[in-house]
């Protein structure tokens, strides 16, 4: 009888211990909170590539993200993003703009707009709150390291104003991380490609004095943001661009393999990063033709915060 009572007590303690991990601001969740960021390559050719779009919708519905950050929503309107979001189970969506290369976000929870940033940004940035988390969706300059660096400092200045310790900066950074510097030593063909591009462009330079620039990502890391993918991804899997979808468009099959790089990230503040239980760049065959980028996913088990 005593052993049975101890067993029951142990079950109850375990039950009450795990409940805080399954509650997000009063809403129960059946598992970890899943965040995905994805650059969808010109909004499926500004909506004309319906086959790729349909495959993407099916993939997104299967992934069941709780918060879904998107870049290159070209040709999208607020209404169209809302329509797509409902197809993967989200009732809430917000787009930064309806021209150029917009970013946007969809969510299981209501989205509170904090700010839409366009001035001083190449493509703009969206800052929202959803599910108890501040999320910054970014798409930094694809052409110039100095411009990206200015964007990074603009974003980190906004981070300084936060009172919430749960925050994410996610998206397409178009920049390399200093934590991938060892991999960059072997990326001679990719470096030569960037040098050729810079030589043709008098106004913008992706490389800094002919070599990789790490100041953009270092700006975020020095702010205390943490690259949540690093503990979970082997060096051989550290690439998010390009995909085989670009084959014979502007790269050959062999070039795509030689020119792999990691430019898409989920960065989390220290409090939230400590609750990350899984992260991957989904760079397998299931996403090889959906976009020219691969998506990045991270799962978080959140403790209950005191209101």
Helices and strands as residue ranges (DSSP letters): H 2-19, G 20-22, E 23-24, E 27-28, E 33-39, H 41-46, H 50-63, E 67-71, H 78-87, E 92-95, E 103-107, E 112-117, E 125-130, E 133-139, H 145-159, E 167-172, G 178-180, H 181-184, H 188-199, H 215-222, E 226-227, G 235-237, G 244-246, H 253-258, E 264-268, H 270-273, E 276-281, G 285-287, E 296-300
